[in-house]
Amino acid sequence: MDHIEEKIAHLERTVDDLSTIVATQQSEIDRLTRHVAMLMRREAERDADGTGGVVVGDERPPHY
């Protein structure tokens, strides 16, 4: 019986640890999703303003 209780305690700790990890990952995913959305808006505004650079075929970059 002690062996089973020990295993259950171990499994409960593992579940708690994994729950914390999942919550942390979800927070990071939410933050990154907001960041990507902001970058997409910024890029869309730049495209609308016409200030975005367009690379044409085999044109050499200005640093050559």
Secondary structure as UniProt FT lines:
FT   HELIX           2..49
FT   TURN            57..58
FT   TURN            62..63
//
